[in-house]
Structures are given as structure tokens and as C-alpha cells.
């Protein structure tokens, strides 16, 4: 027995090729762009960041504007931090799909429950 199709030709037919190519294109189109791209990082100038007083570095927070801020408050030890303690950037419940810096701070900071 040979590897010929029903038309007597060797290999895949043009119809099989087109069908497989169309199927592969559909699979690629089904993947959201955000799966293929790196996660977005929150910028200090973003609307949400400005509203929350977010800073990438807790040391750069304006103490007069945010008197309740303490130097020990960092995103990594906030209840809304969605990463591990070793992550430099991770998700936050306040920032949606954007990542924030572990050493950052915003006025929504809340201590992690014990």
C-alpha cells in the first residue's frame, strides 16, 4: 500500500491543505492579543494612578499630600497585592489588568490580614 490519496497523487491534496490552513488561522485568531503580549504596567501618569496617588516607589510619596502614608507601606505587603512576595511587578485589585511595582504605594493601601 502506498501513501497516495484517492486521486492517485502523492501527499496531501489542495483541499486538505486549504482546510488545514483555514483551521490553523481560526485557532490563531481565537487567541486574544493580550495572551500574546506582555502584561501592561501601571504608569504614574495613568488616570487610575493619579486618582489613587500611585507611585512606583513608596519613598517618593508626597508626605504632605498623603499624611497617613508610612515608609513601611509597600504594594507587596498590601491586601490587594496579587503576586508573591518575590515578584517585582504583579497585579492589584485596584488596577484591573495592569501590573504595579512591589515597592510602590497608593492611598488604597491596606494591611494584609494576619
PATOR-993975 format. One line per field, with one value per atom (N, C-alpha, C): residue in three letters; x, z negated, y; residue number from 1. Coordinates in pm, whole numbers, plus 50000, padded with zeros to 5 digits. Layout:
BEGIN
r: ala / ... .
east: X / ... .
up: Z / ... .
north: Y / ... .
k: NUM / ... .
This chain:
BEGIN
r: unk / unk / unk / unk / unk / unk / unk / unk / unk / unk / unk / unk / unk / unk / unk / unk / unk / unk / unk / unk / unk / unk / unk / unk / unk / unk / unk / unk / unk / unk / unk / unk / unk / unk / unk / unk / unk / unk / unk / unk / unk / unk / unk / unk / unk / unk / unk / unk / unk / unk / unk / unk / unk / unk / unk / unk / unk / unk / unk / unk / unk / unk / unk / unk / unk / unk / unk / unk / unk / unk / unk / unk / unk / unk / unk / unk / unk / unk / unk / unk / unk / unk / unk / unk / unk / unk / unk / unk / unk / unk / unk / unk / unk / unk / unk / unk / unk / unk / unk / unk / unk / unk / unk / unk / unk / unk / unk / unk / unk / unk / unk / unk / unk / unk / unk / unk / unk / unk / unk / unk / unk / unk / unk / unk / unk / unk / unk / unk / unk / unk / unk / unk / unk / unk / unk / unk / unk / unk / unk / unk / unk / unk / unk / unk / unk / unk / unk / unk / unk / unk / unk / unk / unk / unk / unk / unk / unk / unk / unk / unk / unk / unk / unk / unk / unk / unk / unk / unk / unk / unk / unk / unk / unk / unk / unk / unk / unk / unk / unk / unk / unk / unk / unk / unk / unk / unk / unk / unk / unk / unk / unk / unk / unk / unk / unk / unk / unk / unk / unk / unk / unk / unk / unk / unk / unk / unk / unk / unk / unk / unk / unk / unk / unk / unk / unk / unk / unk / unk / unk / unk / unk / unk / unk / unk / unk / unk / unk / unk / unk / unk / unk / unk / unk / unk / unk / unk / unk / unk / unk / unk / unk / unk / unk / unk / unk / unk / unk / unk / unk / unk / unk / unk / unk / unk / unk / unk / unk / unk / unk / unk / unk / unk / unk / unk / unk / unk / unk / unk / unk / unk / unk / unk / unk / unk / unk / unk / unk / unk / unk / unk / unk / unk / unk / unk / unk / unk / unk / unk / unk / unk / unk / unk / unk / unk / unk / unk / unk / unk / unk / unk / unk / unk / unk / unk / unk / unk / unk / unk / unk / unk / unk / unk / unk / unk / unk / unk / unk / unk / unk / unk / unk / unk / unk / unk / unk / unk / unk / unk / unk / unk / unk / unk / unk / unk / unk / unk / unk / unk / unk / unk / unk / unk .
east: 50084 / 50000 / 50088 / 50053 / 50130 / 50057 / 50126 / 50065 / 50003 / 49926 / 49860 / 49716 / 49663 / 49525 / 49432 / 49302 / 49205 / 49219 / 49286 / 49303 / 49433 / 49505 / 49625 / 49751 / 49742 / 49860 / 49925 / 50052 / 50124 / 50100 / 50101 / 50091 / 49949 / 49939 / 49809 / 49753 / 49622 / 49558 / 49548 / 49517 / 49500 / 49386 / 49278 / 49164 / 49205 / 49281 / 49328 / 49416 / 49504 / 49593 / 49513 / 49419 / 49339 / 49257 / 49202 / 49123 / 49207 / 49325 / 49414 / 49463 / 49495 / 49541 / 49430 / 49307 / 49195 / 49171 / 49181 / 49165 / 49271 / 49394 / 49503 / 49484 / 49438 / 49414 / 49304 / 49201 / 49092 / 49143 / 49230 / 49285 / 49367 / 49450 / 49531 / 49444 / 49340 / 49251 / 49174 / 49153 / 49079 / 49161 / 49293 / 49377 / 49369 / 49333 / 49330 / 49471 / 49479 / 49608 / 49680 / 49607 / 49672 / 49741 / 49700 / 49768 / 49906 / 49916 / 50042 / 50134 / 50080 / 50159 / 50196 / 50300 / 50340 / 50236 / 50219 / 50121 / 50159 / 50057 / 50080 / 50116 / 50200 / 50237 / 50169 / 50125 / 50064 / 50171 / 50137 / 50227 / 50175 / 50264 / 50224 / 50133 / 50137 / 50052 / 49917 / 49892 / 49763 / 49652 / 49531 / 49418 / 49396 / 49394 / 49375 / 49489 / 49610 / 49727 / 49719 / 49680 / 49669 / 49560 / 49446 / 49336 / 49373 / 49456 / 49495 / 49628 / 49692 / 49820 / 49930 / 49919 / 50015 / 50154 / 50253 / 50394 / 50463 / 50557 / 50633 / 50721 / 50762 / 50849 / 50785 / 50761 / 50696 / 50774 / 50904 / 50988 / 50960 / 50897 / 50871 / 50731 / 50658 / 50523 / 50530 / 50445 / 50438 / 50375 / 50456 / 50410 / 50308 / 50314 / 50217 / 50080 / 50082 / 49957 / 49894 / 49976 / 49928 / 49987 / 49936 / 49994 / 49981 / 49887 / 49871 / 49972 / 50047 / 50147 / 50259 / 50303 / 50419 / 50521 / 50647 / 50756 / 50750 / 50689 / 50681 / 50567 / 50481 / 50369 / 50417 / 50414 / 50451 / 50343 / 50332 / 50231 / 50247 / 50369 / 50394 / 50334 / 50315 / 50254 / 50113 / 50048 / 49910 / 49814 / 49695 / 49594 / 49551 / 49568 / 49523 / 49630 / 49751 / 49862 / 49827 / 49839 / 49801 / 49920 / 50038 / 50157 / 50215 / 50335 / 50407 / 50504 / 50556 / 50649 / 50777 / 50811 / 50934 / 50911 / 50786 / 50757 / 50794 / 50861 / 50892 / 50771 / 50689 / 50566 / 50457 / 50335 / 50223 / 50092 / 49984 / 49852 / 49806 / 49705 / 49646 / 49496 / 49417 / 49272 / 49225 / 49301 / 49262 / 49297 / 49387 / 49438 / 49394 / 49300 / 49250 / 49357 / 49379 / 49475 / 49618 / 49640 / 49775 / 49852 / 49983 / 50069 / 50128 / 50157 / 50215 / 50346 / 50428 / 50559 / 50544 / 50623 / 50621 / 50658 / 50750 / 50796 / 50707 / 50597 / 50508 / 50413 / 50327 / 50228 / 50115 / 49993 / 49881 / 49795 / 49703 / 49624 / 49520 / 49505 / 49416 / 49487 / 49613 / 49691 / 49617 / 49613 / 49551 / 49639 / 49657 / 49744 / 49685 / 49773 / 49728 / 49671 / 49564 / 49510 / 49609 / 49612 / 49707 / 49667 .
up: 50000 / 50000 / 50000 / 50078 / 50087 / 50016 / 50002 / 49934 / 50036 / 50125 / 50226 / 50182 / 50222 / 50188 / 50291 / 50280 / 50368 / 50514 / 50541 / 50679 / 50739 / 50666 / 50718 / 50702 / 50639 / 50619 / 50485 / 50478 / 50352 / 50263 / 50132 / 50037 / 50020 / 49956 / 49927 / 50049 / 50061 / 50172 / 50142 / 50242 / 50225 / 50127 / 50135 / 50044 / 49899 / 49877 / 49740 / 49690 / 49776 / 49736 / 49699 / 49784 / 49758 / 49631 / 49611 / 49490 / 49364 / 49369 / 49251 / 49226 / 49332 / 49317 / 49259 / 49305 / 49252 / 49105 / 49070 / 48930 / 48840 / 48886 / 48809 / 48794 / 48899 / 48893 / 48792 / 48788 / 48691 / 48548 / 48524 / 48390 / 48347 / 48437 / 48405 / 48382 / 48461 / 48446 / 48315 / 48262 / 48137 / 48016 / 48028 / 47916 / 47899 / 47781 / 47760 / 47771 / 47814 / 47831 / 47698 / 47588 / 47458 / 47412 / 47463 / 47429 / 47493 / 47611 / 47684 / 47640 / 47577 / 47537 / 47390 / 47353 / 47213 / 47136 / 47007 / 46929 / 46921 / 46921 / 46911 / 46769 / 46756 / 46624 / 46604 / 46482 / 46448 / 46454 / 46510 / 46514 / 46415 / 46357 / 46257 / 46315 / 46445 / 46509 / 46554 / 46543 / 46581 / 46494 / 46547 / 46474 / 46339 / 46337 / 46211 / 46114 / 46165 / 46080 / 46016 / 46093 / 46041 / 45935 / 45961 / 45864 / 45733 / 45740 / 45619 / 45560 / 45624 / 45575 / 45587 / 45685 / 45701 / 45736 / 45674 / 45705 / 45717 / 45812 / 45829 / 45707 / 45637 / 45521 / 45402 / 45296 / 45177 / 45117 / 45143 / 45089 / 45156 / 45273 / 45345 / 45321 / 45225 / 45194 / 45123 / 45162 / 45101 / 44962 / 44860 / 44721 / 44679 / 44738 / 44706 / 44767 / 44887 / 44956 / 44900 / 44855 / 44801 / 44662 / 44560 / 44425 / 44360 / 44405 / 44347 / 44402 / 44503 / 44562 / 44463 / 44458 / 44376 / 44468 / 44437 / 44520 / 44534 / 44438 / 44443 / 44532 / 44577 / 44663 / 44807 / 44857 / 44996 / 45056 / 45187 / 45255 / 45221 / 45206 / 45179 / 45046 / 44950 / 44823 / 44807 / 44920 / 44922 / 44944 / 44890 / 44904 / 45049 / 45134 / 45273 / 45369 / 45319 / 45400 / 45445 / 45575 / 45631 / 45672 / 45629 / 45663 / 45542 / 45560 / 45449 / 45392 / 45272 / 45214 / 45297 / 45381 / 45461 / 45596 / 45633 / 45762 / 45756 / 45859 / 45867 / 45916 / 46000 / 46052 / 46047 / 46015 / 46012 / 46022 / 46028 / 46037 / 45905 / 45915 / 45798 / 45822 / 45719 / 45731 / 45774 / 45746 / 45779 / 45923 / 45986 / 46116 / 46232 / 46211 / 46320 / 46377 / 46507 / 46575 / 46575 / 46520 / 46518 / 46395 / 46412 / 46301 / 46231 / 46103 / 46023 / 45961 / 45919 / 45861 / 45717 / 45680 / 45543 / 45442 / 45480 / 45391 / 45400 / 45475 / 45494 / 45377 / 45395 / 45293 / 45357 / 45304 / 45338 / 45214 / 45219 / 45099 / 45068 / 45153 / 45123 / 45042 / 45006 / 44933 / 44807 / 44786 / 44666 / 44622 / 44492 / 44447 / 44481 / 44511 / 44536 / 44406 / 44415 / 44293 / 44235 / 44105 / 44036 / 44045 .
north: 49883 / 50000 / 50124 / 50223 / 50347 / 50460 / 50572 / 50687 / 50783 / 50730 / 50812 / 50838 / 50955 / 50984 / 50922 / 50948 / 50883 / 50924 / 51036 / 51080 / 51027 / 50947 / 50886 / 50970 / 51088 / 51173 / 51143 / 51174 / 51156 / 51277 / 51257 / 51367 / 51419 / 51534 / 51594 / 51666 / 51664 / 51734 / 51882 / 51959 / 52103 / 52131 / 52055 / 52073 / 52049 / 51945 / 51916 / 52029 / 52078 / 52187 / 52312 / 52350 / 52470 / 52452 / 52335 / 52308 / 52318 / 52262 / 52268 / 52411 / 52483 / 52621 / 52709 / 52689 / 52768 / 52735 / 52608 / 52568 / 52630 / 52630 / 52691 / 52841 / 52906 / 53051 / 53083 / 52999 / 53020 / 53005 / 52910 / 52892 / 53013 / 53064 / 53182 / 53305 / 53319 / 53434 / 53428 / 53309 / 53293 / 53335 / 53338 / 53380 / 53531 / 53578 / 53723 / 53781 / 53904 / 53970 / 53979 / 54001 / 54017 / 53889 / 53772 / 53647 / 53646 / 53703 / 53703 / 53817 / 53920 / 54036 / 54029 / 54102 / 54111 / 54193 / 54165 / 54241 / 54390 / 54474 / 54618 / 54656 / 54756 / 54808 / 54942 / 54966 / 55094 / 55202 / 55315 / 55430 / 55533 / 55609 / 55708 / 55815 / 55837 / 55937 / 55885 / 55755 / 55698 / 55756 / 55759 / 55817 / 55750 / 55618 / 55545 / 55573 / 55576 / 55602 / 55740 / 55839 / 55975 / 55982 / 55919 / 55922 / 55855 / 55752 / 55679 / 55727 / 55823 / 55872 / 55768 / 55678 / 55568 / 55619 / 55560 / 55584 / 55449 / 55438 / 55314 / 55286 / 55391 / 55377 / 55447 / 55372 / 55429 / 55545 / 55550 / 55658 / 55793 / 55791 / 55916 / 55973 / 55917 / 55965 / 56100 / 56192 / 56325 / 56313 / 56333 / 56315 / 56421 / 56539 / 56644 / 56612 / 56559 / 56526 / 56399 / 56305 / 56177 / 56156 / 56226 / 56218 / 56079 / 55997 / 55863 / 55763 / 55802 / 55712 / 55685 / 55560 / 55521 / 55456 / 55472 / 55419 / 55267 / 55199 / 55052 / 55002 / 55091 / 55052 / 55039 / 54918 / 54890 / 54802 / 54805 / 54723 / 54575 / 54529 / 54388 / 54342 / 54435 / 54395 / 54451 / 54479 / 54528 / 54411 / 54422 / 54316 / 54297 / 54397 / 54388 / 54337 / 54313 / 54260 / 54120 / 54093 / 53963 / 53878 / 53915 / 53839 / 53769 / 53717 / 53655 / 53758 / 53737 / 53833 / 53854 / 53758 / 53771 / 53840 / 53867 / 53933 / 54081 / 54131 / 54274 / 54353 / 54292 / 54351 / 54245 / 54284 / 54190 / 54267 / 54193 / 54253 / 54312 / 54397 / 54462 / 54471 / 54449 / 54457 / 54595 / 54698 / 54836 / 54875 / 54803 / 54845 / 54757 / 54671 / 54587 / 54496 / 54505 / 54416 / 54469 / 54585 / 54641 / 54594 / 54583 / 54542 / 54664 / 54647 / 54754 / 54705 / 54799 / 54767 / 54720 / 54621 / 54569 / 54677 / 54765 / 54873 / 54996 / 54987 / 55100 / 55124 / 55226 / 55261 / 55338 / 55324 / 55411 / 55428 / 55524 / 55553 / 55447 / 55346 / 55235 / 55126 / 55150 / 55050 / 55007 / 54875 / 54817 / 54700 / 54682 / 54572 / 54436 / 54342 / 54205 / 54149 / 54071 / 54010 / 53910 / 53904 / 53814 / 53670 .
k: 1 / 1 / 1 / 2 / 2 / 2 / 3 / 3 / 3 / 4 / 4 / 4 / 5 / 5 / 5 / 6 / 6 / 6 / 7 / 7 / 7 / 8 / 8 / 8 / 9 / 9 / 9 / 10 / 10 / 10 / 11 / 11 / 11 / 12 / 12 / 12 / 13 / 13 / 13 / 14 / 14 / 14 / 15 / 15 / 15 / 16 / 16 / 16 / 17 / 17 / 17 / 18 / 18 / 18 / 19 / 19 / 19 / 20 / 20 / 20 / 21 / 21 / 21 / 22 / 22 / 22 / 23 / 23 / 23 / 24 / 24 / 24 / 25 / 25 / 25 / 26 / 26 / 26 / 27 / 27 / 27 / 28 / 28 / 28 / 29 / 29 / 29 / 30 / 30 / 30 / 31 / 31 / 31 / 32 / 32 / 32 / 33 / 33 / 33 / 34 / 34 / 34 / 35 / 35 / 35 / 36 / 36 / 36 / 37 / 37 / 37 / 38 / 38 / 38 / 39 / 39 / 39 / 40 / 40 / 40 / 41 / 41 / 41 / 42 / 42 / 42 / 43 / 43 / 43 / 44 / 44 / 44 / 45 / 45 / 45 / 46 / 46 / 46 / 47 / 47 / 47 / 48 / 48 / 48 / 49 / 49 / 49 / 50 / 50 / 50 / 51 / 51 / 51 / 52 / 52 / 52 / 53 / 53 / 53 / 54 / 54 / 54 / 55 / 55 / 55 / 56 / 56 / 56 / 57 / 57 / 57 / 58 / 58 / 58 / 59 / 59 / 59 / 60 / 60 / 60 / 61 / 61 / 61 / 62 / 62 / 62 / 63 / 63 / 63 / 64 / 64 / 64 / 65 / 65 / 65 / 66 / 66 / 66 / 67 / 67 / 67 / 68 / 68 / 68 / 69 / 69 / 69 / 70 / 70 / 70 / 71 / 71 / 71 / 72 / 72 / 72 / 73 / 73 / 73 / 74 / 74 / 74 / 75 / 75 / 75 / 76 / 76 / 76 / 77 / 77 / 77 / 78 / 78 / 78 / 79 / 79 / 79 / 80 / 80 / 80 / 81 / 81 / 81 / 82 / 82 / 82 / 83 / 83 / 83 / 84 / 84 / 84 / 85 / 85 / 85 / 86 / 86 / 86 / 87 / 87 / 87 / 88 / 88 / 88 / 89 / 89 / 89 / 90 / 90 / 90 / 91 / 91 / 91 / 92 / 92 / 92 / 93 / 93 / 93 / 94 / 94 / 94 / 95 / 95 / 95 / 96 / 96 / 96 / 97 / 97 / 97 / 98 / 98 / 98 / 99 / 99 / 99 / 100 / 100 / 100 / 101 / 101 / 101 / 102 / 102 / 102 / 103 / 103 / 103 / 104 / 104 / 104 / 105 / 105 / 105 / 106 / 106 / 106 / 107 / 107 / 107 / 108 / 108 / 108 / 109 / 109 / 109 / 110 / 110 / 110 / 111 / 111 / 111 / 112 / 112 / 112 / 113 / 113 / 113 / 114 / 114 / 114 .
